[in-house]
């Protein structure tokens, strides 16, 4: 029971804490609403879960053996997330025009595979809850993380939708986009800084 509780706290802390994917989710929720953002949430959750399976069942050993790979992944992922921050910050502030540009399943899926925060969370989780002798522990952890990730990202999308009630003018929406995009860009810069 203690192990399950530890898994729950670990996955909740890392899923709900602000990060690149969460910033995209809240921004999309504010501009496009929960329903259109749910596709991105599903892609991000499934992408993260498959990444976790990939790392728990074999790739963790390669990360330990070749840490330079992890460094290059952080650099590439941080640069892509900077680009996403720029796209959000510079997106059009006309609500009627932005409704058609919601991020989808594929973007959510791919973003997790190049997100340094996701790789760090998966590698840390694999180190804590994955043992070759008992794969059942890793399977329970993956299942817990899947549900927690889905709920956390959905909560961020709902928060974004609720924030949209406050965004009644083009100027307010533009300010929100710049703020979210700027925060995403700064987060990516910080991740890149930690790489060196």
C-alpha positions, 0 to 999 in steps of 0.5 A: 500500500505504501508503494502504491501511495508513493507511486501516486504522489510521484506521478501526481507531482510530476504530472500536475506541476507546470511544464511544457505540455501543461502550458500548451494544454492551458493555452489551448483550453483557453483559446479552443475550449476543453473539447478541442483540447482533449485530443491533445491531452489524449495524445500527450497522455498516450505518448507519455505512457508509451515513453514510460513503457519504453524506458521501464522495459529496457531503455533505462540501461542505455540512458545510464550507459550513454548519458550523452544521449540524454544531453542531446535529447534535452537540447533538441527538446528544449529548442522545440519547446522554445519554438512552441512557446514562440508559436503560442506567444505570436498566435493570432488573438482573434478568437474566431480565427484561432478556433481552427488551429487547436493542437491535436493528438499527434502534436501531444504524442510527439511533444512528450517524446521530445519533452525533457521533463517527460524523459526525466520523469520517466527515467526517475520513475523507472529507477524507482519503480522498475525492477527486472525481477518483478515487472509487475511493479513497473506495470502497476506504476505505468497504470497509475501514471496513465490515469494520473497523467490523463486527469492532470492534463484534463484539469489543466485543460479545464482551467484553461477553459475557465480562464477563457471566461476572463478573456473577453477582448482581443487584447486580453487574449493576446496578453494571455497568449504572450504570457503562456508562450513566454512562460513556455519559452522561459521553461525551455531556456531553463531546461537548456541551461541545466543541460550545460 
